[in-house]
């Protein structure tokens, strides 16, 4: 499985390096969303501002939106010229395909989150404290979101309504991850690591659960796509 | 000898629409079989079922020893499918597309360079993203993927389509080499002359069933200009004969869409007793007739 996962992740990242969709479209989109939050809820002056208080939540909502775009892009690749049939004919382990596609999306999103955190810190006037917990919860939340997105991404391959179907399926199920990630970051930024660790545990549970479900369910879902 | 493909009354559905309506067919190792039939007859569905892409919901379907009614996935690594779609990634180069497919099938990518050169895809083309290629060049890349994977079973769906004259000759040569190397080949094609010339046997498909099976005589294959083409509905039939109207499983003569048209169905198909290509050439390969859904070859 791991060999197949590496092969698929390498293929998807190679395509991204050539097409630069994440760099040229997803990242600018996410930065614009943060800017719009700033315009709508600003200005960010001192700890009493709405932006200061909502910074973590706005950051993770932006990540959620970017995740949908990244997942849609990843599976759009498999919708062109029968590529999904090619993927099925390849003989790759479906679990390996799932892990590989999820890993490629996650690596792009983690880089995007670094950029967005820097932008949000400036726009929302929040000093990034508690780096270790911020990073750990970001990784756990990203794994959970991407695993869930990859499960629904393969469902949407064969659908004519895939642009709207994916967010409709994805957002409700991603809500617990959004909530836990926001709480973990809020606690970390408020210098309350004990509270943050509790939410980090929740994130880990969802990440493990969604990865496990995806590993098992991806094959049958790909067959039906 | 264990057949590479063994189908018995195989049925495949798309929703409720029958793609295969009881196909019975056996293909021996190293055999090249030409599938022919009108558009929508079920040729592509038969190839996709053999590739494990379409589910066989009833009947028996064993390909390369894998029971497709139980497990459709295990066979895929040993099967190469050249379909209407190329299965290529537009943003990857020619070489990366081929290497990805070969590594995925665990075939070993040491022969990728030679395969690309063999198909005229070396030099600058090798590093060109597939999105910049013409349709014919994309077809060559898809063919390169198939060749480099070294499958035991080749499933070719209209393989000559989109290729130039050199490409068509090269394809025929590749099929010959594959057969010499022990591979089995199923070719669905409307190009009767070319397909017959590289085939050992012709199978006529109509309405999702096997209508007739006939050997291709070498002389006939070499002299396609002497073919006698007879419309299948024009020739007299004896009542109750296999493949005739009213016989079990025979296609309804009133359903013209299921019957091969004149350009696609030489006389050895049902409804044209004895009117084979061999009549014209004097070759001895007598047709083996089959009732619908029966392979009696």
Interface residues (C-beta under 8 A of the other chain):
Chain A: X4 X7 X11 X14 X15 X18 X19 X77 X80 X81 X82 X83 X85 X86 X88 X89 X90 X91 X92 X94 X219 X223
Chain B: X51 X52 X53 X72 X73 X76 X77 X79 X81 X83 X84 X85 X86 X87 X88 X89 X90 X91 X92 X96 X100 X101 X103 X104 X105 X106 X129
